Amino acid sequence: MTDWSWDYNPSAEYITDGLPPEVVAEVERLAAELAVLGHDSVRVGRPFDREGGLRQFDIFGGRGFLSFLPVPRHECVYVCHVTWYG
């Protein structure tokens, strides 16, 4: 267990506006799991060939994806964007 947390960047309203409730719930569940990974979250998702920076992770079997930024010095995973194809 780590002391990492997660948050929306810039805000929950901006990122989740118009998304179905089940998609928001899945994004928040995944964000919480990424925070549990702590520093290892810099290696999760795409791109596969490097660590750090903006990462992407598929949701619902490719029906969308979330972009997140793990920031080790803040000990936080920031959800920056959610794309939902429906």
N, CA, C and O atoms as a Maestro MAE file, in Angstrom:
{
 s_m_m2io_version
 :::
 2.0.0
}

f_m_ct {
 s_m_title
 :::
 protein
 m_atom[344] {
  # First column is atom index #
  i_m_mmod_type
  r_m_x_coord
  r_m_y_coord
  r_m_z_coord
  i_m_residue_number
  s_m_chain_name
  s_m_pdb_residue_name
  s_m_pdb_atom_name
  i_m_atomic_number
  :::
  1 25 0.838 -1.176 0.000 1 A "MET " " N  " 7
  2 3 0.000 0.000 0.000 1 A "MET " " CA " 6
  3 2 0.886 1.244 0.000 1 A "MET " " C  " 6
  4 15 1.886 1.302 0.716 1 A "MET " " O  " 8
  5 25 0.519 2.220 -0.793 2 A "THR " " N  " 7
  6 3 1.291 3.453 -0.873 2 A "THR " " CA " 6
  7 2 0.483 4.618 -0.322 2 A "THR " " C  " 6
  8 15 -0.706 4.492 -0.027 2 A "THR " " O  " 8
  9 25 1.150 5.743 -0.194 3 A "ASP " " N  " 7
  10 3 0.479 6.967 0.239 3 A "ASP " " CA " 6
  11 2 0.034 7.799 -0.952 3 A "ASP " " C  " 6
  12 15 -0.390 8.943 -0.786 3 A "ASP " " O  " 8
  13 25 0.123 7.245 -2.133 4 A "TRP " " N  " 7
  14 3 -0.270 7.980 -3.329 4 A "TRP " " CA " 6
  15 2 -1.779 8.183 -3.350 4 A "TRP " " C  " 6
  16 15 -2.535 7.413 -2.758 4 A "TRP " " O  " 8
  17 25 -2.195 9.224 -4.036 5 A "SER " " N  " 7
  18 3 -3.609 9.503 -4.230 5 A "SER " " CA " 6
  19 2 -3.856 9.729 -5.723 5 A "SER " " C  " 6
  20 15 -2.936 9.623 -6.534 5 A "SER " " O  " 8
  21 25 -5.083 10.036 -6.070 6 A "TRP " " N  " 7
  22 3 -5.399 10.368 -7.450 6 A "TRP " " CA " 6
  23 2 -6.351 11.548 -7.440 6 A "TRP " " C  " 6
  24 15 -7.027 11.816 -6.448 6 A "TRP " " O  " 8
  25 25 -6.391 12.252 -8.572 7 A "ASP " " N  " 7
  26 3 -7.264 13.412 -8.697 7 A "ASP " " CA " 6
  27 2 -7.513 13.675 -10.175 7 A "ASP " " C  " 6
  28 15 -6.776 13.195 -11.036 7 A "ASP " " O  " 8
  29 25 -8.544 14.429 -10.454 8 A "TYR " " N  " 7
  30 3 -8.792 14.886 -11.824 8 A "TYR " " CA " 6
  31 2 -7.988 16.155 -12.069 8 A "TYR " " C  " 6
  32 15 -7.801 16.968 -11.164 8 A "TYR " " O  " 8
  33 25 -7.517 16.316 -13.292 9 A "ASN " " N  " 7
  34 3 -6.810 17.538 -13.666 9 A "ASN " " CA " 6
  35 2 -7.292 17.945 -15.051 9 A "ASN " " C  " 6
  36 15 -6.948 17.255 -16.011 9 A "ASN " " O  " 8
  37 25 -8.055 19.006 -15.224 10 A "PRO " " N  " 7
  38 3 -8.212 20.139 -14.322 10 A "PRO " " CA " 6
  39 2 -9.309 19.962 -13.279 10 A "PRO " " C  " 6
  40 15 -9.140 20.441 -12.158 10 A "PRO " " O  " 8
  41 25 -10.434 19.296 -13.588 11 A "SER " " N  " 7
  42 3 -11.487 19.097 -12.591 11 A "SER " " CA " 6
  43 2 -12.356 17.918 -12.998 11 A "SER " " C  " 6
  44 15 -12.376 17.520 -14.162 11 A "SER " " O  " 8
  45 25 -13.071 17.367 -12.031 12 A "ALA " " N  " 7
  46 3 -13.966 16.253 -12.314 12 A "ALA " " CA " 6
  47 2 -15.073 16.677 -13.270 12 A "ALA " " C  " 6
  48 15 -15.435 15.918 -14.169 12 A "ALA " " O  " 8
  49 25 -15.606 17.862 -13.091 13 A "GLU " " N  " 7
  50 3 -16.693 18.344 -13.944 13 A "GLU " " CA " 6
  51 2 -16.238 18.460 -15.400 13 A "GLU " " C  " 6
  52 15 -16.971 18.091 -16.319 13 A "GLU " " O  " 8
  53 25 -15.042 18.967 -15.597 14 A "TYR " " N  " 7
  54 3 -14.521 19.153 -16.950 14 A "TYR " " CA " 6
  55 2 -14.289 17.818 -17.655 14 A "TYR " " C  " 6
  56 15 -14.620 17.665 -18.831 14 A "TYR " " O  " 8
  57 25 -13.727 16.866 -16.941 15 A "ILE " " N  " 7
  58 3 -13.342 15.597 -17.556 15 A "ILE " " CA " 6
  59 2 -14.511 14.635 -17.707 15 A "ILE " " C  " 6
  60 15 -14.580 13.913 -18.701 15 A "ILE " " O  " 8
  61 25 -15.429 14.607 -16.752 16 A "THR " " N  " 7
  62 3 -16.497 13.612 -16.769 16 A "THR " " CA " 6
  63 2 -17.808 14.130 -17.351 16 A "THR " " C  " 6
  64 15 -18.771 13.368 -17.437 16 A "THR " " O  " 8
  65 25 -17.876 15.381 -17.749 17 A "ASP " " N  " 7
  66 3 -19.108 15.959 -18.279 17 A "ASP " " CA " 6
  67 2 -19.607 15.171 -19.489 17 A "ASP " " C  " 6
  68 15 -18.893 15.037 -20.483 17 A "ASP " " O  " 8
  69 25 -20.816 14.658 -19.407 18 A "GLY " " N  " 7
  70 3 -21.420 13.934 -20.511 18 A "GLY " " CA " 6
  71 2 -21.126 12.446 -20.550 18 A "GLY " " C  " 6
  72 15 -21.670 11.742 -21.401 18 A "GLY " " O  " 8
  73 25 -20.292 11.949 -19.668 19 A "LEU " " N  " 7
  74 3 -19.982 10.518 -19.648 19 A "LEU " " CA " 6
  75 2 -21.053 9.760 -18.878 19 A "LEU " " C  " 6
  76 15 -21.594 10.280 -17.902 19 A "LEU " " O  " 8
  77 25 -21.369 8.533 -19.302 20 A "PRO " " N  " 7
  78 3 -22.316 7.715 -18.540 20 A "PRO " " CA " 6
  79 2 -21.766 7.419 -17.138 20 A "PRO " " C  " 6
  80 15 -20.552 7.315 -16.962 20 A "PRO " " O  " 8
  81 25 -22.641 7.283 -16.151 21 A "PRO " " N  " 7
  82 3 -22.186 7.035 -14.766 21 A "PRO " " CA " 6
  83 2 -21.304 5.803 -14.623 21 A "PRO " " C  " 6
  84 15 -20.374 5.802 -13.817 21 A "PRO " " O  " 8
  85 25 -21.583 4.744 -15.401 22 A "GLU " " N  " 7
  86 3 -20.760 3.532 -15.275 22 A "GLU " " CA " 6
  87 2 -19.348 3.756 -15.797 22 A "GLU " " C  " 6
  88 15 -18.411 3.115 -15.322 22 A "GLU " " O  " 8
  89 25 -19.176 4.648 -16.761 23 A "VAL " " N  " 7
  90 3 -17.841 4.972 -17.264 23 A "VAL " " CA " 6
  91 2 -17.078 5.771 -16.213 23 A "VAL " " C  " 6
  92 15 -15.896 5.521 -15.978 23 A "VAL " " O  " 8
  93 25 -17.749 6.727 -15.584 24 A "VAL " " N  " 7
  94 3 -17.111 7.519 -14.523 24 A "VAL " " CA " 6
  95 2 -16.688 6.601 -13.379 24 A "VAL " " C  " 6
  96 15 -15.590 6.745 -12.842 24 A "VAL " " O  " 8
  97 25 -17.550 5.664 -13.005 25 A "ALA " " N  " 7
  98 3 -17.218 4.722 -11.932 25 A "ALA " " CA " 6
  99 2 -15.998 3.877 -12.292 25 A "ALA " " C  " 6
  100 15 -15.133 3.643 -11.447 25 A "ALA " " O  " 8
  101 25 -15.925 3.420 -13.542 26 A "GLU " " N  " 7
  102 3 -14.779 2.610 -13.981 26 A "GLU " " CA " 6
  103 2 -13.496 3.439 -14.001 26 A "GLU " " C  " 6
  104 15 -12.439 2.951 -13.600 26 A "GLU " " O  " 8
  105 25 -13.578 4.672 -14.458 27 A "VAL " " N  " 7
  106 3 -12.402 5.554 -14.472 27 A "VAL " " CA " 6
  107 2 -11.909 5.777 -13.044 27 A "VAL " " C  " 6
  108 15 -10.706 5.720 -12.790 27 A "VAL " " O  " 8
  109 25 -12.815 6.026 -12.124 28 A "GLU " " N  " 7
  110 3 -12.412 6.259 -10.731 28 A "GLU " " CA " 6
  111 2 -11.854 4.998 -10.094 28 A "GLU " " C  " 6
  112 15 -10.927 5.074 -9.287 28 A "GLU " " O  " 8
  113 25 -12.400 3.842 -10.440 29 A "ARG " " N  " 7
  114 3 -11.861 2.576 -9.924 29 A "ARG " " CA " 6
  115 2 -10.440 2.351 -10.432 29 A "ARG " " C  " 6
  116 15 -9.547 1.989 -9.667 29 A "ARG " " O  " 8
  117 25 -10.239 2.572 -11.739 30 A "LEU " " N  " 7
  118 3 -8.894 2.406 -12.306 30 A "LEU " " CA " 6
  119 2 -7.909 3.415 -11.731 30 A "LEU " " C  " 6
  120 15 -6.756 3.073 -11.469 30 A "LEU " " O  " 8
  121 25 -8.347 4.646 -11.534 31 A "ALA " " N  " 7
  122 3 -7.473 5.667 -10.954 31 A "ALA " " CA " 6
  123 2 -7.051 5.275 -9.544 31 A "ALA " " C  " 6
  124 15 -5.896 5.467 -9.164 31 A "ALA " " O  " 8
  125 25 -7.972 4.731 -8.775 32 A "ALA " " N  " 7
  126 3 -7.632 4.282 -7.420 32 A "ALA " " CA " 6
  127 2 -6.621 3.137 -7.466 32 A "ALA " " C  " 6
  128 15 -5.705 3.086 -6.645 32 A "ALA " " O  " 8
  129 25 -6.782 2.223 -8.415 33 A "GLU " " N  " 7
  130 3 -5.818 1.124 -8.546 33 A "GLU " " CA " 6
  131 2 -4.450 1.624 -8.997 33 A "GLU " " C  " 6
  132 15 -3.425 1.114 -8.546 33 A "GLU " " O  " 8
  133 25 -4.428 2.607 -9.875 34 A "LEU " " N  " 7
  134 3 -3.149 3.195 -10.292 34 A "LEU " " CA " 6
  135 2 -2.456 3.867 -9.113 34 A "LEU " " C  " 6
  136 15 -1.235 3.784 -8.981 34 A "LEU " " O  " 8
  137 25 -3.221 4.526 -8.261 35 A "ALA " " N  " 7
  138 3 -2.639 5.173 -7.081 35 A "ALA " " CA " 6
  139 2 -2.048 4.138 -6.129 35 A "ALA " " C  " 6
  140 15 -1.023 4.390 -5.494 35 A "ALA " " O  " 8
  141 25 -2.686 2.983 -6.028 36 A "VAL " " N  " 7
  142 3 -2.149 1.913 -5.175 36 A "VAL " " CA " 6
  143 2 -0.798 1.442 -5.697 36 A "VAL " " C  " 6
  144 15 0.074 1.067 -4.913 36 A "VAL " " O  " 8
  145 25 -0.619 1.457 -7.010 37 A "LEU " " N  " 7
  146 3 0.669 1.061 -7.584 37 A "LEU " " CA " 6
  147 2 1.791 2.021 -7.202 37 A "LEU " " C  " 6
  148 15 2.961 1.640 -7.198 37 A "LEU " " O  " 8
  149 25 1.441 3.255 -6.883 38 A "GLY " " N  " 7
  150 3 2.450 4.232 -6.502 38 A "GLY " " CA " 6
  151 2 3.400 4.544 -7.641 38 A "GLY " " C  " 6
  152 15 2.967 4.805 -8.763 38 A "GLY " " O  " 8
  153 25 4.689 4.518 -7.359 39 A "HIS " " N  " 7
  154 3 5.699 4.876 -8.353 39 A "HIS " " CA " 6
  155 2 5.664 3.958 -9.564 39 A "HIS " " C  " 6
  156 15 6.065 4.372 -10.652 39 A "HIS " " O  " 8
  157 25 5.201 2.731 -9.409 40 A "ASP " " N  " 7
  158 3 5.126 1.798 -10.541 40 A "ASP " " CA " 6
  159 2 4.099 2.228 -11.587 40 A "ASP " " C  " 6
  160 15 4.092 1.694 -12.696 40 A "ASP " " O  " 8
  161 25 3.240 3.175 -11.254 41 A "SER " " N  " 7
  162 3 2.240 3.644 -12.227 41 A "SER " " CA " 6
  163 2 2.882 4.367 -13.408 41 A "SER " " C  " 6
  164 15 2.222 4.583 -14.424 41 A "SER " " O  " 8
  165 25 4.160 4.747 -13.295 42 A "VAL " " N  " 7
  166 3 4.840 5.399 -14.419 42 A "VAL " " CA " 6
  167 2 5.138 4.416 -15.547 42 A "VAL " " C  " 6
  168 15 5.574 4.827 -16.622 42 A "VAL " " O  " 8
  169 25 4.905 3.103 -15.312 43 A "ARG " " N  " 7
  170 3 5.170 2.085 -16.324 43 A "ARG " " CA " 6
  171 2 3.903 1.436 -16.879 43 A "ARG " " C  " 6
  172 15 3.986 0.560 -17.740 43 A "ARG " " O  " 8
  173 25 2.752 1.850 -16.404 44 A "VAL " " N  " 7
  174 3 1.484 1.220 -16.794 44 A "VAL " " CA " 6
  175 2 0.926 1.883 -18.046 44 A "VAL " " C  " 6
  176 15 1.001 3.104 -18.189 44 A "VAL " " O  " 8
  177 25 0.374 1.097 -18.942 45 A "GLY " " N  " 7
  178 3 -0.284 1.634 -20.129 45 A "GLY " " CA " 6
  179 2 0.689 2.015 -21.229 45 A "GLY " " C  " 6
  180 15 1.869 1.666 -21.201 45 A "GLY " " O  " 8
  181 25 0.145 2.754 -22.212 46 A "ARG " " N  " 7
  182 3 0.960 3.204 -23.344 46 A "ARG " " CA " 6
  183 2 1.591 4.538 -23.008 46 A "ARG " " C  " 6
  184 15 1.003 5.288 -22.229 46 A "ARG " " O  " 8
  185 25 2.723 4.875 -23.532 47 A "PRO " " N  " 7
  186 3 3.592 4.112 -24.428 47 A "PRO " " CA " 6
  187 2 4.372 3.045 -23.662 47 A "PRO " " C  " 6
  188 15 4.725 3.227 -22.497 47 A "PRO " " O  " 8
  189 25 4.628 1.941 -24.336 48 A "PHE " " N  " 7
  190 3 5.283 0.799 -23.713 48 A "PHE " " CA " 6
  191 2 6.800 0.934 -23.675 48 A "PHE " " C  " 6
  192 15 7.454 0.260 -22.878 48 A "PHE " " O  " 8
  193 25 7.368 1.778 -24.509 49 A "ASP " " N  " 7
  194 3 8.822 1.832 -24.656 49 A "ASP " " CA " 6
  195 2 9.519 2.812 -23.721 49 A "ASP " " C  " 6
  196 15 10.741 2.945 -23.779 49 A "ASP " " O  " 8
  197 25 8.768 3.508 -22.853 50 A "ARG " " N  " 7
  198 3 9.415 4.441 -21.918 50 A "ARG " " CA " 6
  199 2 8.549 4.643 -20.686 50 A "ARG " " C  " 6
  200 15 7.362 4.317 -20.679 50 A "ARG " " O  " 8
  201 25 9.158 5.181 -19.654 51 A "GLU " " N  " 7
  202 3 8.458 5.462 -18.399 51 A "GLU " " CA " 6
  203 2 8.086 6.931 -18.318 51 A "GLU " " C  " 6
  204 15 8.679 7.780 -18.985 51 A "GLU " " O  " 8
  205 25 7.097 7.212 -17.493 52 A "GLY " " N  " 7
  206 3 6.732 8.589 -17.195 52 A "GLY " " CA " 6
  207 2 5.965 9.273 -18.305 52 A "GLY " " C  " 6
  208 15 5.678 8.683 -19.346 52 A "GLY " " O  " 8
  209 25 5.643 10.517 -18.063 53 A "GLY " " N  " 7
  210 3 4.880 11.287 -19.027 53 A "GLY " " CA " 6
  211 2 3.418 10.892 -19.034 53 A "GLY " " C  " 6
  212 15 2.971 10.086 -18.217 53 A "GLY " " O  " 8
  213 25 2.687 11.465 -19.959 54 A "LEU " " N  " 7
  214 3 1.270 11.167 -20.097 54 A "LEU " " CA " 6
  215 2 1.097 9.740 -20.584 54 A "LEU " " C  " 6
  216 15 1.688 9.347 -21.590 54 A "LEU " " O  " 8
  217 25 0.290 8.962 -19.876 55 A "ARG " " N  " 7
  218 3 0.074 7.551 -20.173 55 A "ARG " " CA " 6
  219 2 -1.369 7.344 -20.610 55 A "ARG " " C  " 6
  220 15 -2.236 8.159 -20.295 55 A "ARG " " O  " 8
  221 25 -1.633 6.260 -21.334 56 A "GLN " " N  " 7
  222 3 -2.991 5.926 -21.749 56 A "GLN " " CA " 6
  223 2 -3.306 4.491 -21.367 56 A "GLN " " C  " 6
  224 15 -2.444 3.612 -21.381 56 A "GLN " " O  " 8
  225 25 -4.566 4.286 -21.026 57 A "PHE " " N  " 7
  226 3 -5.015 2.983 -20.580 57 A "PHE " " CA " 6
  227 2 -6.411 2.736 -21.148 57 A "PHE " " C  " 6
  228 15 -7.304 3.567 -20.974 57 A "PHE " " O  " 8
  229 25 -6.610 1.597 -21.829 58 A "ASP " " N  " 7
  230 3 -7.918 1.258 -22.395 58 A "ASP " " CA " 6
  231 2 -8.934 0.977 -21.296 58 A "ASP " " C  " 6
  232 15 -8.595 0.457 -20.234 58 A "ASP " " O  " 8
  233 25 -10.198 1.334 -21.575 59 A "ILE " " N  " 7
  234 3 -11.283 0.998 -20.663 59 A "ILE " " CA " 6
  235 2 -12.367 0.265 -21.442 59 A "ILE " " C  " 6
  236 15 -12.565 0.502 -22.634 59 A "ILE " " O  " 8
  237 25 -13.060 -0.621 -20.752 60 A "PHE " " N  " 7
  238 3 -14.157 -1.396 -21.335 60 A "PHE " " CA " 6
  239 2 -13.761 -2.058 -22.649 60 A "PHE " " C  " 6
  240 15 -14.476 -1.948 -23.645 60 A "PHE " " O  " 8
  241 25 -12.634 -2.737 -22.651 61 A "GLY " " N  " 7
  242 3 -12.212 -3.514 -23.811 61 A "GLY " " CA " 6
  243 2 -11.987 -2.709 -25.072 61 A "GLY " " C  " 6
  244 15 -12.255 -3.196 -26.170 61 A "GLY " " O  " 8
  245 25 -11.504 -1.494 -24.939 62 A "GLY " " N  " 7
  246 3 -11.198 -0.663 -26.091 62 A "GLY " " CA " 6
  247 2 -12.328 0.260 -26.524 62 A "GLY " " C  " 6
  248 15 -12.220 0.926 -27.553 62 A "GLY " " O  " 8
  249 25 -13.412 0.308 -25.751 63 A "ARG " " N  " 7
  250 3 -14.514 1.212 -26.095 63 A "ARG " " CA " 6
  251 2 -14.201 2.652 -25.692 63 A "ARG " " C  " 6
  252 15 -15.002 3.559 -25.919 63 A "ARG " " O  " 8
  253 25 -13.044 2.845 -25.102 64 A "GLY " " N  " 7
  254 3 -12.585 4.167 -24.712 64 A "GLY " " CA " 6
  255 2 -11.224 4.048 -24.069 64 A "GLY " " C  " 6
  256 15 -10.674 2.952 -23.957 64 A "GLY " " O  " 8
  257 25 -10.681 5.172 -23.648 65 A "PHE " " N  " 7
  258 3 -9.416 5.140 -22.921 65 A "PHE " " CA " 6
  259 2 -9.318 6.352 -22.012 65 A "PHE " " C  " 6
  260 15 -9.991 7.364 -22.209 65 A "PHE " " O  " 8
  261 25 -8.460 6.216 -21.014 66 A "LEU " " N  " 7
  262 3 -8.199 7.350 -20.146 66 A "LEU " " CA " 6
  263 2 -6.736 7.723 -20.263 66 A "LEU " " C  " 6
  264 15 -5.871 6.863 -20.428 66 A "LEU " " O  " 8
  265 25 -6.472 9.002 -20.178 67 A "SER " " N  " 7
  266 3 -5.104 9.520 -20.172 67 A "SER " " CA " 6
  267 2 -4.814 9.992 -18.760 67 A "SER " " C  " 6
  268 15 -5.605 10.723 -18.164 67 A "SER " " O  " 8
  269 25 -3.685 9.571 -18.233 68 A "PHE " " N  " 7
  270 3 -3.340 9.937 -16.868 68 A "PHE " " CA " 6
  271 2 -1.867 10.300 -16.782 68 A "PHE " " C  " 6
  272 15 -1.048 9.880 -17.599 68 A "PHE " " O  " 8
  273 25 -1.562 11.082 -15.779 69 A "LEU " " N  " 7
  274 3 -0.196 11.545 -15.563 69 A "LEU " " CA " 6
  275 2 0.222 11.198 -14.146 69 A "LEU " " C  " 6
  276 15 -0.248 11.828 -13.198 69 A "LEU " " O  " 8
  277 25 1.103 10.199 -13.975 70 A "PRO " " N  " 7
  278 3 1.630 9.919 -12.644 70 A "PRO " " CA " 6
  279 2 2.770 10.902 -12.325 70 A "PRO " " C  " 6
  280 15 3.709 11.047 -13.108 70 A "PRO " " O  " 8
  281 25 2.678 11.561 -11.190 71 A "VAL " " N  " 7
  282 3 3.683 12.553 -10.802 71 A "VAL " " CA " 6
  283 2 4.312 12.105 -9.476 71 A "VAL " " C  " 6
  284 15 3.742 12.333 -8.409 71 A "VAL " " O  " 8
  285 25 5.490 11.467 -9.546 72 A "PRO " " N  " 7
  286 3 6.114 10.945 -8.335 72 A "PRO " " CA " 6
  287 2 6.367 11.999 -7.246 72 A "PRO " " C  " 6
  288 15 6.189 11.701 -6.065 72 A "PRO " " O  " 8
  289 25 6.769 13.201 -7.607 73 A "ARG " " N  " 7
  290 3 7.068 14.185 -6.555 73 A "ARG " " CA " 6
  291 2 5.809 14.652 -5.821 73 A "ARG " " C  " 6
  292 15 5.898 15.120 -4.686 73 A "ARG " " O  " 8
  293 25 4.634 14.532 -6.456 74 A "HIS " " N  " 7
  294 3 3.367 14.848 -5.787 74 A "HIS " " CA " 6
  295 2 2.731 13.606 -5.163 74 A "HIS " " C  " 6
  296 15 1.764 13.709 -4.408 74 A "HIS " " O  " 8
  297 25 3.284 12.426 -5.486 75 A "GLU " " N  " 7
  298 3 2.707 11.149 -5.086 75 A "GLU " " CA " 6
  299 2 1.224 11.100 -5.457 75 A "GLU " " C  " 6
  300 15 0.364 10.781 -4.636 75 A "GLU " " O  " 8
  301 25 0.959 11.429 -6.726 76 A "CYS " " N  " 7
  302 3 -0.412 11.517 -7.195 76 A "CYS " " CA " 6
  303 2 -0.509 11.070 -8.657 76 A "CYS " " C  " 6
  304 15 0.403 11.294 -9.453 76 A "CYS " " O  " 8
  305 25 -1.619 10.443 -8.984 77 A "VAL " " N  " 7
  306 3 -1.949 10.103 -10.358 77 A "VAL " " CA " 6
  307 2 -3.070 11.043 -10.774 77 A "VAL " " C  " 6
  308 15 -4.133 11.058 -10.153 77 A "VAL " " O  " 8
  309 25 -2.838 11.826 -11.819 78 A "TYR " " N  " 7
  310 3 -3.832 12.778 -12.296 78 A "TYR " " CA " 6
  311 2 -4.530 12.224 -13.533 78 A "TYR " " C  " 6
  312 15 -3.874 11.888 -14.519 78 A "TYR " " O  " 8
  313 25 -5.845 12.127 -13.483 79 A "VAL " " N  " 7
  314 3 -6.639 11.744 -14.645 79 A "VAL " " CA " 6
  315 2 -6.841 13.011 -15.462 79 A "VAL " " C  " 6
  316 15 -7.478 13.959 -15.004 79 A "VAL " " O  " 8
  317 25 -6.294 13.022 -16.674 80 A "CYS " " N  " 7
  318 3 -6.278 14.240 -17.490 80 A "CYS " " CA " 6
  319 2 -7.327 14.264 -18.588 80 A "CYS " " C  " 6
  320 15 -7.752 15.338 -19.015 80 A "CYS " " O  " 8
  321 25 -7.751 13.089 -19.052 81 A "HIS " " N  " 7
  322 3 -8.711 13.064 -20.158 81 A "HIS " " CA " 6
  323 2 -9.336 11.683 -20.255 81 A "HIS " " C  " 6
  324 15 -8.673 10.675 -20.011 81 A "HIS " " O  " 8
  325 25 -10.608 11.641 -20.609 82 A "VAL " " N  " 7
  326 3 -11.289 10.376 -20.866 82 A "VAL " " CA " 6
  327 2 -11.933 10.467 -22.245 82 A "VAL " " C  " 6
  328 15 -12.691 11.396 -22.522 82 A "VAL " " O  " 8
  329 25 -11.632 9.513 -23.095 83 A "THR " " N  " 7
  330 3 -12.258 9.410 -24.410 83 A "THR " " CA " 6
  331 2 -13.197 8.218 -24.371 83 A "THR " " C  " 6
  332 15 -12.789 7.109 -24.027 83 A "THR " " O  " 8
  333 25 -14.458 8.448 -24.725 84 A "TRP " " N  " 7
  334 3 -15.463 7.386 -24.698 84 A "TRP " " CA " 6
  335 2 -16.111 7.280 -26.063 84 A "TRP " " C  " 6
  336 15 -16.717 8.235 -26.550 84 A "TRP " " O  " 8
  337 25 -15.980 6.106 -26.683 85 A "TYR " " N  " 7
  338 3 -16.562 5.876 -27.999 85 A "TYR " " CA " 6
  339 2 -17.988 5.349 -27.915 85 A "TYR " " C  " 6
  340 15 -18.728 5.387 -28.898 85 A "TYR " " O  " 8
  341 25 -18.375 4.855 -26.738 86 A "GLY " " N  " 7
  342 3 -19.749 4.398 -26.542 86 A "GLY " " CA " 6
  343 2 -20.054 3.074 -26.978 86 A "GLY " " C  " 6
  344 15 -21.193 2.627 -26.842 86 A "GLY " " O  " 8
  :::
 }
 m_bond[343] {
  # First column is bond index #
  i_m_from
  i_m_to
  i_m_order
  :::
  1 1 2 1
  2 2 3 1
  3 3 4 2
  4 3 5 1
  5 5 6 1
  6 6 7 1
  7 7 8 2
  8 7 9 1
  9 9 10 1
  10 10 11 1
  11 11 12 2
  12 11 13 1
  13 13 14 1
  14 14 15 1
  15 15 16 2
  16 15 17 1
  17 17 18 1
  18 18 19 1
  19 19 20 2
  20 19 21 1
  21 21 22 1
  22 22 23 1
  23 23 24 2
  24 23 25 1
  25 25 26 1
  26 26 27 1
  27 27 28 2
  28 27 29 1
  29 29 30 1
  30 30 31 1
  31 31 32 2
  32 31 33 1
  33 33 34 1
  34 34 35 1
  35 35 36 2
  36 35 37 1
  37 37 38 1
  38 38 39 1
  39 39 40 2
  40 39 41 1
  41 41 42 1
  42 42 43 1
  43 43 44 2
  44 43 45 1
  45 45 46 1
  46 46 47 1
  47 47 48 2
  48 47 49 1
  49 49 50 1
  50 50 51 1
  51 51 52 2
  52 51 53 1
  53 53 54 1
  54 54 55 1
  55 55 56 2
  56 55 57 1
  57 57 58 1
  58 58 59 1
  59 59 60 2
  60 59 61 1
  61 61 62 1
  62 62 63 1
  63 63 64 2
  64 63 65 1
  65 65 66 1
  66 66 67 1
  67 67 68 2
  68 67 69 1
  69 69 70 1
  70 70 71 1
  71 71 72 2
  72 71 73 1
  73 73 74 1
  74 74 75 1
  75 75 76 2
  76 75 77 1
  77 77 78 1
  78 78 79 1
  79 79 80 2
  80 79 81 1
  81 81 82 1
  82 82 83 1
  83 83 84 2
  84 83 85 1
  85 85 86 1
  86 86 87 1
  87 87 88 2
  88 87 89 1
  89 89 90 1
  90 90 91 1
  91 91 92 2
  92 91 93 1
  93 93 94 1
  94 94 95 1
  95 95 96 2
  96 95 97 1
  97 97 98 1
  98 98 99 1
  99 99 100 2
  100 99 101 1
  101 101 102 1
  102 102 103 1
  103 103 104 2
  104 103 105 1
  105 105 106 1
  106 106 107 1
  107 107 108 2
  108 107 109 1
  109 109 110 1
  110 110 111 1
  111 111 112 2
  112 111 113 1
  113 113 114 1
  114 114 115 1
  115 115 116 2
  116 115 117 1
  117 117 118 1
  118 118 119 1
  119 119 120 2
  120 119 121 1
  121 121 122 1
  122 122 123 1
  123 123 124 2
  124 123 125 1
  125 125 126 1
  126 126 127 1
  127 127 128 2
  128 127 129 1
  129 129 130 1
  130 130 131 1
  131 131 132 2
  132 131 133 1
  133 133 134 1
  134 134 135 1
  135 135 136 2
  136 135 137 1
  137 137 138 1
  138 138 139 1
  139 139 140 2
  140 139 141 1
  141 141 142 1
  142 142 143 1
  143 143 144 2
  144 143 145 1
  145 145 146 1
  146 146 147 1
  147 147 148 2
  148 147 149 1
  149 149 150 1
  150 150 151 1
  151 151 152 2
  152 151 153 1
  153 153 154 1
  154 154 155 1
  155 155 156 2
  156 155 157 1
  157 157 158 1
  158 158 159 1
  159 159 160 2
  160 159 161 1
  161 161 162 1
  162 162 163 1
  163 163 164 2
  164 163 165 1
  165 165 166 1
  166 166 167 1
  167 167 168 2
  168 167 169 1
  169 169 170 1
  170 170 171 1
  171 171 172 2
  172 171 173 1
  173 173 174 1
  174 174 175 1
  175 175 176 2
  176 175 177 1
  177 177 178 1
  178 178 179 1
  179 179 180 2
  180 179 181 1
  181 181 182 1
  182 182 183 1
  183 183 184 2
  184 183 185 1
  185 185 186 1
  186 186 187 1
  187 187 188 2
  188 187 189 1
  189 189 190 1
  190 190 191 1
  191 191 192 2
  192 191 193 1
  193 193 194 1
  194 194 195 1
  195 195 196 2
  196 195 197 1
  197 197 198 1
  198 198 199 1
  199 199 200 2
  200 199 201 1
  201 201 202 1
  202 202 203 1
  203 203 204 2
  204 203 205 1
  205 205 206 1
  206 206 207 1
  207 207 208 2
  208 207 209 1
  209 209 210 1
  210 210 211 1
  211 211 212 2
  212 211 213 1
  213 213 214 1
  214 214 215 1
  215 215 216 2
  216 215 217 1
  217 217 218 1
  218 218 219 1
  219 219 220 2
  220 219 221 1
  221 221 222 1
  222 222 223 1
  223 223 224 2
  224 223 225 1
  225 225 226 1
  226 226 227 1
  227 227 228 2
  228 227 229 1
  229 229 230 1
  230 230 231 1
  231 231 232 2
  232 231 233 1
  233 233 234 1
  234 234 235 1
  235 235 236 2
  236 235 237 1
  237 237 238 1
  238 238 239 1
  239 239 240 2
  240 239 241 1
  241 241 242 1
  242 242 243 1
  243 243 244 2
  244 243 245 1
  245 245 246 1
  246 246 247 1
  247 247 248 2
  248 247 249 1
  249 249 250 1
  250 250 251 1
  251 251 252 2
  252 251 253 1
  253 253 254 1
  254 254 255 1
  255 255 256 2
  256 255 257 1
  257 257 258 1
  258 258 259 1
  259 259 260 2
  260 259 261 1
  261 261 262 1
  262 262 263 1
  263 263 264 2
  264 263 265 1
  265 265 266 1
  266 266 267 1
  267 267 268 2
  268 267 269 1
  269 269 270 1
  270 270 271 1
  271 271 272 2
  272 271 273 1
  273 273 274 1
  274 274 275 1
  275 275 276 2
  276 275 277 1
  277 277 278 1
  278 278 279 1
  279 279 280 2
  280 279 281 1
  281 281 282 1
  282 282 283 1
  283 283 284 2
  284 283 285 1
  285 285 286 1
  286 286 287 1
  287 287 288 2
  288 287 289 1
  289 289 290 1
  290 290 291 1
  291 291 292 2
  292 291 293 1
  293 293 294 1
  294 294 295 1
  295 295 296 2
  296 295 297 1
  297 297 298 1
  298 298 299 1
  299 299 300 2
  300 299 301 1
  301 301 302 1
  302 302 303 1
  303 303 304 2
  304 303 305 1
  305 305 306 1
  306 306 307 1
  307 307 308 2
  308 307 309 1
  309 309 310 1
  310 310 311 1
  311 311 312 2
  312 311 313 1
  313 313 314 1
  314 314 315 1
  315 315 316 2
  316 315 317 1
  317 317 318 1
  318 318 319 1
  319 319 320 2
  320 319 321 1
  321 321 322 1
  322 322 323 1
  323 323 324 2
  324 323 325 1
  325 325 326 1
  326 326 327 1
  327 327 328 2
  328 327 329 1
  329 329 330 1
  330 330 331 1
  331 331 332 2
  332 331 333 1
  333 333 334 1
  334 334 335 1
  335 335 336 2
  336 335 337 1
  337 337 338 1
  338 338 339 1
  339 339 340 2
  340 339 341 1
  341 341 342 1
  342 342 343 1
  343 343 344 2
  :::
 }
}
